Amino acid sequence: MKVRALNLGFKAADGKHHTLKLNNVSTNLDESKLREAMNKLVELNMFQDKFGTKLYAEAVSAKYVDTETQTVFTVED
Protein backbone atom coordinates (compact mmCIF):
# COMPACT_ATOMS: atom_id res chain seq x y z
CA MET A 1 0.00 0.00 0.00
CA LYS A 2 1.32 3.42 -0.95
CA VAL A 3 0.67 6.46 1.25
CA ARG A 4 1.46 10.09 0.44
CA ALA A 5 2.08 12.59 3.22
CA LEU A 6 2.91 16.27 3.23
CA ASN A 7 5.79 17.26 5.50
CA LEU A 8 5.88 20.94 6.39
CA GLY A 9 9.22 22.13 7.74
CA PHE A 10 9.48 25.03 10.16
CA LYS A 11 12.23 26.75 12.09
CA ALA A 12 11.44 27.44 15.74
CA ALA A 13 12.24 30.69 17.54
CA ASP A 14 15.24 28.95 19.12
CA GLY A 15 16.60 27.90 15.70
CA LYS A 16 15.63 24.22 15.94
CA HIS A 17 13.76 22.58 13.07
CA HIS A 18 10.33 20.96 13.42
CA THR A 19 8.18 19.03 10.95
CA LEU A 20 4.41 18.95 10.80
CA LYS A 21 3.38 15.76 8.99
CA LEU A 22 -0.07 15.68 7.38
CA ASN A 23 -1.67 12.59 5.87
CA ASN A 24 -4.54 12.41 3.38
CA VAL A 25 -3.90 15.83 1.87
CA SER A 26 -4.48 17.19 -1.59
CA THR A 27 -1.59 16.28 -3.85
CA ASN A 28 -1.94 19.23 -6.19
CA LEU A 29 -0.94 22.05 -3.85
CA ASP A 30 1.60 24.39 -5.41
CA GLU A 31 4.33 26.42 -3.75
CA SER A 32 2.28 29.61 -3.39
CA LYS A 33 -0.65 27.83 -1.71
CA LEU A 34 1.64 25.96 0.65
CA ARG A 35 3.64 29.07 1.55
CA GLU A 36 0.43 30.97 2.23
CA ALA A 37 -0.97 28.19 4.46
CA MET A 38 2.32 27.76 6.32
CA ASN A 39 2.65 31.51 6.90
CA LYS A 40 -0.85 31.54 8.37
CA LEU A 41 0.23 28.84 10.83
CA VAL A 42 3.24 30.97 11.74
CA GLU A 43 1.01 34.02 12.32
CA LEU A 44 -1.40 32.07 14.55
CA ASN A 45 1.41 31.45 17.07
CA MET A 46 -0.50 28.50 18.50
CA PHE A 47 2.31 25.93 18.80
CA GLN A 48 4.72 26.39 21.68
CA ASP A 49 6.84 24.12 23.83
CA LYS A 50 6.58 23.99 27.62
CA PHE A 51 8.96 26.96 27.90
CA GLY A 52 6.83 29.15 25.61
CA THR A 53 9.19 28.89 22.63
CA LYS A 54 7.35 29.34 19.35
CA LEU A 55 7.80 26.03 17.49
CA TYR A 56 6.64 27.22 14.08
CA ALA A 57 8.29 30.64 13.77
CA GLU A 58 9.36 30.44 10.12
CA ALA A 59 8.23 28.29 7.18
CA VAL A 60 11.26 26.65 5.54
CA SER A 61 10.12 23.68 3.41
CA ALA A 62 7.23 21.61 2.08
CA LYS A 63 7.68 18.08 0.76
CA TYR A 64 5.42 15.33 -0.44
CA VAL A 65 6.69 12.03 0.94
CA ASP A 66 5.59 8.70 -0.50
CA THR A 67 5.77 5.64 1.72
CA GLU A 68 5.12 2.16 0.48
CA THR A 69 4.32 -0.59 2.97
CA GLN A 70 5.03 -4.18 2.01
CA THR A 71 3.65 -6.77 4.43
CA VAL A 72 5.89 -9.79 4.84
CA PHE A 73 3.47 -11.70 7.07
CA THR A 74 0.59 -11.14 9.45
CA VAL A 75 -0.61 -13.43 12.23
CA GLU A 76 -4.39 -13.71 12.13
CA ASP A 77 -6.36 -14.00 15.40
Buried (B, 14 or more C-beta within 10 A) or exposed (E): EEEEBBEBBBBBBEEEEBEBEEEEEEEEBEEEEBEEEBEEBBEEEEBEEEEEBBBBBBBBEBEEEEEEEEEEEEEEE
